Structures are given as C-alpha cells and as structure tokens.
Amino acid sequence: MIIEKYDWQFDIDIQRTKLIYANRLNNIISRDKQLSELTNFFYELGIDIEKPDTYDSDFSEAIYTCIGKAYSENGYEIDMYGKNQFISIVIYNEGNIVTLEVFGIK
C-alpha cells in the first residue's frame, strides 16, 4: 500500500508489518503519552507504537520496522511538534525493510 505523508512516499506491506507487532507481548511505551500525530502515522504504517523493536529510555529513543520501502526527495527525517514535545523520525531503507528511529518518544 502506498502512503504519502510528510514529503515521503511509503510503499509498505501493512499486513506483514502488523504481523511483526502482533507477535510481541510487552507494551513498552504508552500510546497515551505520545503525540496523536505520531500514533496515527504509525497506525497507518501498521506499526504498534507500544511495541518497539528497541527502546532506550535514557535517550528517549525507540526503533521500529516495517516491511517495504520509503522514498523522499527532501531529506532523511520527519519532525513533529506538539504537547511541549519534539519528535524526530530518522528513516532508513535496507533491502525490503524500513527502519524508523524515533527520538523524543516518551
């Protein structure tokens, strides 16, 4: 499925991405503490924001993955602001995997 957001085009296999997160048991991050814009964006990509691949609370950093590719002509990250919070999402493509490294997550 193609999702166009924030000057990016995400070609994501939503069903396969949802399967990654469905098999994780621990809810590490509280959905309610996050920017609704971030939570909604991740939901569109099939990512469960409460179940990151890794989370470092000391640096407020979490890593998520989805199946597919992401493209942008304008940069390598997405920034979000709100609730006295700044979120930066750095996006990497490796093969058929998109990695989203999120800084500023609570």
N, CA, C and O atoms as a GROMACS GRO file, in nm:
protein
  424
    1MET      N    1   0.084  -0.118   0.000
    1MET     CA    2   0.000   0.000   0.000
    1MET      C    3   0.089   0.124   0.000
    1MET      O    4   0.187   0.131   0.075
    2ILE      N    5   0.056   0.221  -0.082
    2ILE     CA    6   0.131   0.346  -0.090
    2ILE      C    7   0.066   0.449   0.004
    2ILE      O    8  -0.054   0.475  -0.003
    3ILE      N    9   0.148   0.506   0.092
    3ILE     CA   10   0.104   0.611   0.183
    3ILE      C   11   0.194   0.731   0.159
    3ILE      O   12   0.317   0.720   0.166
    4GLU      N   13   0.133   0.846   0.130
    4GLU     CA   14   0.210   0.968   0.108
    4GLU      C   15   0.187   1.063   0.224
    4GLU      O   16   0.075   1.109   0.248
    5LYS      N   17   0.296   1.091   0.298
    5LYS     CA   18   0.291   1.178   0.416
    5LYS      C   19   0.424   1.247   0.433
    5LYS      O   20   0.529   1.189   0.408
    6TYR      N   21   0.419   1.373   0.477
    6TYR     CA   22   0.540   1.446   0.516
    6TYR      C   23   0.646   1.447   0.408
    6TYR      O   24   0.764   1.430   0.438
    7ASP      N   25   0.609   1.467   0.284
    7ASP     CA   26   0.702   1.466   0.170
    7ASP      C   27   0.770   1.331   0.151
    7ASP      O   28   0.878   1.324   0.091
    8TRP      N   29   0.709   1.225   0.201
    8TRP     CA   30   0.761   1.089   0.185
    8TRP      C   31   0.656   1.004   0.117
    8TRP      O   32   0.536   1.031   0.125
    9GLN      N   33   0.703   0.902   0.050
    9GLN     CA   34   0.615   0.800  -0.006
    9GLN      C   35   0.657   0.667   0.055
    9GLN      O   36   0.770   0.621   0.038
   10PHE      N   37   0.564   0.605   0.126
   10PHE     CA   38   0.588   0.477   0.191
   10PHE      C   39   0.514   0.369   0.113
   10PHE      O   40   0.392   0.375   0.098
   11ASP      N   41   0.588   0.272   0.064
   11ASP     CA   42   0.530   0.156  -0.005
   11ASP      C   43   0.543   0.040   0.092
   11ASP      O   44   0.642  -0.033   0.091
   12ILE      N   45   0.443   0.023   0.176
   12ILE     CA   46   0.450  -0.068   0.292
   12ILE      C   47   0.352  -0.183   0.277
   12ILE      O   48   0.238  -0.164   0.234
   13ASP      N   49   0.398  -0.302   0.312
   13ASP     CA   50   0.311  -0.419   0.322
   13ASP      C   51   0.251  -0.415   0.463
   13ASP      O   52   0.310  -0.466   0.558
   14ILE      N   53   0.135  -0.355   0.475
   14ILE     CA   54   0.072  -0.330   0.604
   14ILE      C   55   0.044  -0.462   0.679
   14ILE      O   56   0.069  -0.471   0.799
   15GLN      N   57  -0.007  -0.562   0.610
   15GLN     CA   58  -0.041  -0.689   0.676
   15GLN      C   59   0.081  -0.757   0.736
   15GLN      O   60   0.077  -0.803   0.849
   16ARG      N   61   0.190  -0.763   0.660
   16ARG     CA   62   0.313  -0.826   0.711
   16ARG      C   63   0.372  -0.744   0.825
   16ARG      O   64   0.426  -0.800   0.921
   17THR      N   65   0.363  -0.612   0.815
   17THR     CA   66   0.413  -0.527   0.923
   17THR      C   67   0.332  -0.548   1.050
   17THR      O   68   0.388  -0.559   1.159
   18LYS      N   69   0.200  -0.555   1.038
   18LYS     CA   70   0.116  -0.579   1.155
   18LYS      C   71   0.149  -0.712   1.222
   18LYS      O   72   0.142  -0.724   1.344
   19LEU      N   73   0.186  -0.812   1.143
   19LEU     CA   74   0.223  -0.943   1.200
   19LEU      C   75   0.347  -0.933   1.288
   19LEU      O   76   0.357  -1.003   1.389
   20ILE      N   77   0.441  -0.848   1.251
   20ILE     CA   78   0.561  -0.829   1.333
   20ILE      C   79   0.521  -0.787   1.475
   20ILE      O   80   0.571  -0.840   1.574
   21TYR      N   81   0.430  -0.691   1.483
   21TYR     CA   82   0.393  -0.634   1.612
   21TYR      C   83   0.289  -0.718   1.686
   21TYR      O   84   0.282  -0.714   1.809
   22ALA      N   85   0.210  -0.794   1.614
   22ALA     CA   86   0.109  -0.879   1.678
   22ALA      C   87   0.172  -0.987   1.764
   22ALA      O   88   0.113  -1.030   1.863
   23ASN      N   89   0.292  -1.031   1.726
   23ASN     CA   90   0.358  -1.140   1.799
   23ASN      C   91   0.440  -1.092   1.919
   23ASN      O   92   0.498  -1.174   1.991
   24ARG      N   93   0.445  -0.963   1.942
   24ARG     CA   94   0.519  -0.910   2.058
   24ARG      C   95   0.424  -0.899   2.176
   24ARG      O   96   0.310  -0.854   2.162
   25LEU      N   97   0.472  -0.940   2.292
   25LEU     CA   98   0.386  -0.945   2.409
   25LEU      C   99   0.391  -0.819   2.495
   25LEU      O  100   0.289  -0.778   2.549
   26ASN      N  101   0.508  -0.758   2.508
   26ASN     CA  102   0.524  -0.647   2.600
   26ASN      C  103   0.487  -0.513   2.539
   26ASN      O  104   0.529  -0.480   2.429
   27ASN      N  105   0.407  -0.438   2.614
   27ASN     CA  106   0.379  -0.300   2.579
   27ASN      C  107   0.480  -0.216   2.656
   27ASN      O  108   0.468  -0.200   2.777
   28ILE      N  109   0.578  -0.162   2.586
   28ILE     CA  110   0.688  -0.089   2.649
   28ILE      C  111   0.659   0.060   2.658
   28ILE      O  112   0.698   0.125   2.755
   29ILE      N  113   0.591   0.114   2.559
   29ILE     CA  114   0.565   0.258   2.550
   29ILE      C  115   0.414   0.282   2.562
   29ILE      O  116   0.335   0.207   2.506
   30SER      N  117   0.377   0.386   2.635
   30SER     CA  118   0.236   0.421   2.650
   30SER      C  119   0.189   0.503   2.529
   30SER      O  120   0.244   0.609   2.500
   31ARG      N  121   0.089   0.454   2.463
   31ARG     CA  122   0.030   0.522   2.348
   31ARG      C  123  -0.024   0.659   2.389
   31ARG      O  124  -0.016   0.755   2.312
   32ASP      N  125  -0.080   0.669   2.509
   32ASP     CA  126  -0.144   0.792   2.555
   32ASP      C  127  -0.047   0.907   2.579
   32ASP      O  128  -0.088   1.023   2.579
   33LYS      N  129   0.081   0.878   2.599
   33LYS     CA  130   0.181   0.982   2.624
   33LYS      C  131   0.240   1.040   2.496
   33LYS      O  132   0.317   1.136   2.500
   34GLN      N  133   0.205   0.981   2.382
   34GLN     CA  134   0.266   1.021   2.255
   34GLN      C  135   0.180   1.124   2.182
   34GLN      O  136   0.061   1.137   2.209
   35LEU      N  137   0.242   1.195   2.092
   35LEU     CA  138   0.168   1.286   2.006
   35LEU      C  139   0.068   1.204   1.925
   35LEU      O  140   0.104   1.101   1.869
   36SER      N  141  -0.056   1.250   1.918
   36SER     CA  142  -0.156   1.176   1.840
   36SER      C  143  -0.115   1.169   1.693
   36SER      O  144  -0.146   1.071   1.625
   37GLU      N  145  -0.047   1.270   1.644
   37GLU     CA  146   0.002   1.270   1.506
   37GLU      C  147   0.097   1.153   1.482
   37GLU      O  148   0.090   1.087   1.378
   38LEU      N  149   0.186   1.127   1.578
   38LEU     CA  150   0.280   1.016   1.567
   38LEU      C  151   0.208   0.882   1.576
   38LEU      O  152   0.232   0.792   1.496
   39THR      N  153   0.119   0.869   1.672
   39THR     CA  154   0.042   0.745   1.690
   39THR      C  155  -0.039   0.713   1.566
   39THR      O  156  -0.041   0.598   1.521
   40ASN      N  157  -0.106   0.812   1.509
   40ASN     CA  158  -0.188   0.791   1.389
   40ASN      C  159  -0.102   0.755   1.268
   40ASN      O  160  -0.138   0.668   1.189
   41PHE      N  161   0.013   0.821   1.254
   41PHE     CA  162   0.105   0.792   1.145
   41PHE      C  163   0.153   0.647   1.152
   41PHE      O  164   0.152   0.576   1.051
   42PHE      N  165   0.195   0.604   1.270
   42PHE     CA  166   0.242   0.467   1.286
   42PHE      C  167   0.130   0.366   1.261
   42PHE      O  168   0.154   0.262   1.201
   43TYR      N  169   0.009   0.398   1.305
   43TYR     CA  170  -0.106   0.310   1.281
   43TYR      C  171  -0.126   0.289   1.131
   43TYR      O  172  -0.151   0.177   1.086
   44GLU      N  173  -0.114   0.398   1.053
   44GLU     CA  174  -0.129   0.387   0.907
   44GLU      C  175  -0.024   0.295   0.846
   44GLU      O  176  -0.051   0.227   0.747
   45LEU      N  177   0.096   0.293   0.906
   45LEU     CA  178   0.204   0.208   0.855
   45LEU      C  179   0.195   0.064   0.906
   45LEU      O  180   0.272  -0.022   0.863
   46GLY      N  181   0.100   0.037   0.998
   46GLY     CA  182   0.086  -0.097   1.053
   46GLY      C  183   0.171  -0.120   1.176
   46GLY      O  184   0.186  -0.234   1.220
   47ILE      N  185   0.228  -0.014   1.233
   47ILE     CA  186   0.318  -0.023   1.348
   47ILE      C  187   0.240  -0.003   1.477
   47ILE      O  188   0.160   0.090   1.488
   48ASP      N  189   0.263  -0.090   1.575
   48ASP     CA  190   0.208  -0.073   1.709
   48ASP      C  191   0.308   0.008   1.789
   48ASP      O  192   0.414  -0.042   1.826
   49ILE      N  193   0.275   0.133   1.816
   49ILE     CA  194   0.370   0.224   1.882
   49ILE      C  195   0.411   0.176   2.021
   49ILE      O  196   0.517   0.215   2.071
   50GLU      N  197   0.329   0.094   2.083
   50GLU     CA  198   0.360   0.046   2.219
   50GLU      C  199   0.462  -0.068   2.221
   50GLU      O  200   0.510  -0.106   2.328
   51LYS      N  201   0.496  -0.123   2.104
   51LYS     CA  202   0.584  -0.240   2.098
   51LYS      C  203   0.704  -0.217   2.005
   51LYS      O  204   0.712  -0.280   1.899
   52PRO      N  205   0.795  -0.128   2.042
   52PRO     CA  206   0.911  -0.101   1.956
   52PRO      C  207   1.006  -0.220   1.948
   52PRO      O  208   1.002  -0.310   2.031
   53ASP      N  209   1.092  -0.218   1.845
   53ASP     CA  210   1.197  -0.319   1.834
   53ASP      C  211   1.291  -0.304   1.953
   53ASP      O  212   1.326  -0.401   2.020
   54THR      N  213   1.332  -0.180   1.978
   54THR     CA  214   1.417  -0.148   2.093
   54THR      C  215   1.372  -0.013   2.149
   54THR      O  216   1.315   0.069   2.077
   55TYR      N  217   1.400   0.008   2.277
   55TYR     CA  218   1.366   0.135   2.341
   55TYR      C  219   1.475   0.168   2.442
   55TYR      O  220   1.511   0.084   2.525
   56ASP      N  221   1.526   0.290   2.436
   56ASP     CA  222   1.626   0.339   2.530
   56ASP      C  223   1.566   0.458   2.601
   56ASP      O  224   1.561   0.568   2.546
   57SER      N  225   1.520   0.437   2.725
   57SER     CA  226   1.453   0.544   2.800
   57SER      C  227   1.549   0.656   2.837
   57SER      O  228   1.505   0.770   2.854
   58ASP      N  229   1.678   0.627   2.852
   58ASP     CA  230   1.775   0.731   2.885
   58ASP      C  231   1.785   0.836   2.774
   58ASP      O  232   1.805   0.954   2.802
   59PHE      N  233   1.772   0.794   2.651
   59PHE     CA  234   1.784   0.885   2.537
   59PHE      C  235   1.649   0.912   2.469
   59PHE      O  236   1.644   0.980   2.367
   60SER      N  237   1.539   0.859   2.526
   60SER     CA  238   1.406   0.874   2.467
   60SER      C  239   1.407   0.834   2.320
   60SER      O  240   1.355   0.905   2.234
   61GLU      N  241   1.467   0.719   2.293
   61GLU     CA  242   1.484   0.671   2.156
   61GLU      C  243   1.420   0.533   2.141
   61GLU      O  244   1.439   0.444   2.224
   62ALA      N  245   1.344   0.517   2.033
   62ALA     CA  246   1.284   0.387   2.002
   62ALA      C  247   1.306   0.358   1.854
   62ALA      O  248   1.315   0.448   1.771
   63ILE      N  249   1.314   0.229   1.823
   63ILE     CA  250   1.331   0.186   1.684
   63ILE      C  251   1.215   0.094   1.647
   63ILE      O  252   1.177   0.004   1.722
   64TYR      N  253   1.160   0.120   1.528
   64TYR     CA  254   1.050   0.041   1.473
   64TYR      C  255   1.088  -0.002   1.331
   64TYR      O  256   1.170   0.063   1.265
   65THR      N  257   1.027  -0.111   1.285
   65THR     CA  258   1.049  -0.153   1.147
   65THR      C  259   0.917  -0.183   1.079
   65THR      O  260   0.818  -0.216   1.144
   66CYS      N  261   0.918  -0.170   0.949
   66CYS     CA  262   0.803  -0.213   0.869
   66CYS      C  263   0.856  -0.272   0.739
   66CYS      O  264   0.969  -0.246   0.698
   67ILE      N  265   0.772  -0.351   0.676
   67ILE     CA  266   0.809  -0.422   0.554
   67ILE      C  267   0.776  -0.332   0.434
   67ILE      O  268   0.662  -0.291   0.416
   68GLY      N  269   0.877  -0.302   0.354
   68GLY     CA  270   0.855  -0.219   0.237
   68GLY      C  271   0.969  -0.123   0.212
   68GLY      O  272   1.084  -0.151   0.248
   69LYS      N  273   0.937  -0.010   0.152
   69LYS     CA  274   1.037   0.092   0.119
   69LYS      C  275   0.977   0.230   0.145
   69LYS      O  276   0.856   0.249   0.145
   70ALA      N  277   1.068   0.328   0.167
   70ALA     CA  278   1.027   0.466   0.186
   70ALA      C  279   1.113   0.556   0.096
   70ALA      O  280   1.232   0.532   0.081
   71TYR      N  281   1.051   0.658   0.038
   71TYR     CA  282   1.121   0.745  -0.055
   71TYR      C  283   1.093   0.891  -0.021
   71TYR      O  284   0.981   0.928   0.014
   72SER      N  285   1.195   0.973  -0.032
   72SER     CA  286   1.178   1.118  -0.018
   72SER      C  287   1.286   1.187  -0.099
   72SER      O  288   1.400   1.141  -0.106
   73GLU      N  289   1.249   1.298  -0.159
   73GLU     CA  290   1.347   1.378  -0.231
   73GLU      C  291   1.396   1.493  -0.144
   73GLU      O  292   1.487   1.566  -0.182
   74ASN      N  293   1.335   1.510  -0.026
   74ASN     CA  294   1.363   1.627   0.056
   74ASN      C  295   1.444   1.600   0.181
   74ASN      O  296   1.477   1.695   0.252
   75GLY      N  297   1.479   1.477   0.210
   75GLY     CA  298   1.556   1.455   0.332
   75GLY      C  299   1.553   1.313   0.380
   75GLY      O  300   1.518   1.220   0.307
   76TYR      N  301   1.591   1.298   0.504
   76TYR     CA  302   1.602   1.166   0.563
   76TYR      C  303   1.523   1.154   0.693
   76TYR      O  304   1.530   1.051   0.760
   77GLU      N  305   1.449   1.259   0.730
   77GLU     CA  306   1.376   1.253   0.856
   77GLU      C  307   1.243   1.327   0.848
   77GLU      O  308   1.216   1.402   0.754
   78ILE      N  309   1.162   1.302   0.951
   78ILE     CA  310   1.034   1.371   0.969
   78ILE      C  311   1.036   1.429   1.109
   78ILE      O  312   1.073   1.360   1.204
   79ASP      N  313   0.997   1.555   1.123
   79ASP     CA  314   0.989   1.619   1.255
   79ASP      C  315   0.844   1.649   1.288
   79ASP      O  316   0.766   1.690   1.202
   80MET      N  317   0.809   1.628   1.416
   80MET     CA  318   0.675   1.657   1.465
   80MET      C  319   0.687   1.737   1.595
   80MET      O  320   0.778   1.716   1.674
   81TYR      N  321   0.592   1.830   1.614
   81TYR     CA  322   0.593   1.916   1.732
   81TYR      C  323   0.454   1.916   1.795
   81TYR      O  324   0.353   1.908   1.725
   82GLY      N  325   0.450   1.926   1.928
   82GLY     CA  326   0.323   1.939   1.999
   82GLY      C  327   0.336   1.891   2.141
   82GLY      O  328   0.430   1.820   2.175
   83LYS      N  329   0.239   1.929   2.226
   83LYS     CA  330   0.238   1.887   2.367
   83LYS      C  331   0.373   1.911   2.434
   83LYS      O  332   0.419   1.828   2.512
   84ASN      N  333   0.438   2.024   2.404
   84ASN     CA  334   0.572   2.050   2.458
   84ASN      C  335   0.668   1.937   2.428
   84ASN      O  336   0.754   1.903   2.510
   85GLN      N  337   0.653   1.879   2.312
   85GLN     CA  338   0.734   1.763   2.273
   85GLN      C  339   0.784   1.781   2.130
   85GLN      O  340   0.711   1.831   2.044
   86PHE      N  341   0.907   1.741   2.106
   86PHE     CA  342   0.965   1.741   1.972
   86PHE      C  343   1.002   1.598   1.938
   86PHE      O  344   1.076   1.533   2.013
   87ILE      N  345   0.952   1.549   1.827
   87ILE     CA  346   0.981   1.413   1.780
   87ILE      C  347   1.055   1.422   1.648
   87ILE      O  348   1.015   1.496   1.558
   88SER      N  349   1.162   1.347   1.637
   88SER     CA  350   1.236   1.337   1.512
   88SER      C  351   1.240   1.190   1.473
   88SER      O  352   1.280   1.105   1.552
   89ILE      N  353   1.198   1.161   1.351
   89ILE     CA  354   1.198   1.024   1.300
   89ILE      C  355   1.297   1.016   1.185
   89ILE      O  356   1.277   1.076   1.079
   90VAL      N  357   1.406   0.942   1.206
   90VAL     CA  358   1.506   0.921   1.102
   90VAL      C  359   1.471   0.790   1.031
   90VAL      O  360   1.446   0.689   1.096
   91ILE      N  361   1.470   0.794   0.899
   91ILE     CA  362   1.422   0.681   0.820
   91ILE      C  363   1.536   0.619   0.739
   91ILE      O  364   1.610   0.689   0.669
   92TYR      N  365   1.547   0.486   0.750
   92TYR     CA  366   1.650   0.411   0.678
   92TYR      C  367   1.583   0.300   0.597
   92TYR      O  368   1.486   0.239   0.642
   93ASN      N  369   1.634   0.276   0.477
   93ASN     CA  370   1.592   0.163   0.394
   93ASN      C  371   1.705   0.063   0.387
   93ASN      O  372   1.819   0.099   0.357
   94GLU      N  373   1.675  -0.064   0.415
   94GLU     CA  374   1.771  -0.173   0.396
   94GLU      C  375   1.698  -0.288   0.331
   94GLU      O  376   1.618  -0.356   0.395
   95GLY      N  377   1.727  -0.309   0.205
   95GLY     CA  378   1.655  -0.414   0.134
   95GLY      C  379   1.507  -0.382   0.130
   95GLY      O  380   1.467  -0.277   0.079
   96ASN      N  381   1.427  -0.471   0.183
   96ASN     CA  382   1.282  -0.454   0.185
   96ASN      C  383   1.232  -0.419   0.326
   96ASN      O  384   1.118  -0.449   0.361
   97ILE      N  385   1.318  -0.357   0.406
   97ILE     CA  386   1.283  -0.319   0.542
   97ILE      C  387   1.303  -0.169   0.560
   97ILE      O  388   1.407  -0.114   0.520
   98VAL      N  389   1.205  -0.102   0.618
   98VAL     CA  390   1.217   0.038   0.654
   98VAL      C  391   1.234   0.044   0.805
   98VAL      O  392   1.154  -0.012   0.880
   99THR      N  393   1.340   0.111   0.850
   99THR     CA  394   1.364   0.129   0.993
   99THR      C  395   1.336   0.275   1.026
   99THR      O  396   1.384   0.366   0.960
  100LEU      N  397   1.257   0.295   1.133
  100LEU     CA  398   1.224   0.428   1.179
  100LEU      C  399   1.286   0.445   1.318
  100LEU      O  400   1.245   0.378   1.413
  101GLU      N  401   1.383   0.533   1.328
  101GLU     CA  402   1.448   0.561   1.456
  101GLU      C  403   1.386   0.690   1.511
  101GLU      O  404   1.402   0.797   1.453
  102VAL      N  405   1.316   0.677   1.622
  102VAL     CA  406   1.236   0.788   1.677
  102VAL      C  407   1.307   0.845   1.799
  102VAL      O  408   1.337   0.773   1.894
  103PHE      N  409   1.335   0.975   1.793
  103PHE     CA  410   1.396   1.045   1.906
  103PHE      C  411   1.292   1.137   1.969
  103PHE      O  412   1.216   1.204   1.898
  104GLY      N  413   1.289   1.140   2.102
  104GLY     CA  414   1.196   1.226   2.174
  104GLY      C  415   1.070   1.156   2.218
  104GLY      O  416   0.977   1.221   2.268
  105ILE      N  417   1.065   1.024   2.202
  105ILE     CA  418   0.946   0.947   2.241
  105ILE      C  419   0.946   0.930   2.394
  105ILE      O  420   1.052   0.917   2.455
  106LYS      N  421   0.829   0.930   2.453
  106LYS     CA  422   0.817   0.921   2.599
  106LYS      C  423   0.786   0.779   2.643
  106LYS      O  424   0.773   0.753   2.762
   0.00000   0.00000   0.00000
